[in-house]
Amino acid sequence: MGPSREIRKGRRGFRMPGEPGVRLPVARAAVIVEGRGGGTATEVRMYVVKSPLSDANLKTVSEALQGALVDLVDLALVAKQIHWNVVGPRFRSVHLQLDEVVTLARAHSDTVAERAAALGVSPDGRAATVAVGSGIGVTPEGWVDDTAAVSTLVEALGAVITRMRERVTATAEPDPVSQDILIAITGDLEKQHWMFQAENG
């Protein structure tokens, strides 16, 4: 193995000597290495992603991206749940429109998660995290008539959009790149919000 730089552990992550204030999120991977005598041993290697943002800016942006991820994951789940259970005269049109929201939310959640990872932040889309952090209300249980289904999506989209706009404002100064992503997502969500509102007149 070649020479390696020492990585020192601190309370909030790891930092390289000689680089004060730069803390690096770390992923660990266990690998099997062969020794000189033919034996093997397990070695833990650390792979780091260094963020271009300051600690303060990274905190603000990571919170915005994580919040957006949670809302988008839950929005996809809510839309799919209603997609399966909608009934009524407008079943087909609402059924198909709900799947558009699912596809949109899933695509944007992937974009947000990968942006977080690119900044050295581990995205968290686990069910427990989504359940605790989502801004969307409780989804109706069982069959849902088409009018109620549309109203539920109007409310869900409205809640997510409100929080997205707050994130757009919060990330303007710390990271315009992440803000640009959030602006695009908000625009797409607002288009769906308009369409669902128009469904019920």
Protein Blocks (a to p, Z undefined) as FASTA:
>chain_A
ZZdddddddfkbccdehiahiacdddddddddddfkopacddddddddddfbdfklmmmm
mmmmmmmmmmmmmmmmmmmmmmmmggcjklmmmmmmmmmmmmmmmmmmmmmmmmmmmnop
acdfbfklmmmmpcbdcddehjddfklmmmmmmmmmmmmmmmmmmmmmmmmmmommlmmm
mmmmmmmmmmmmmmmmmmnZZ
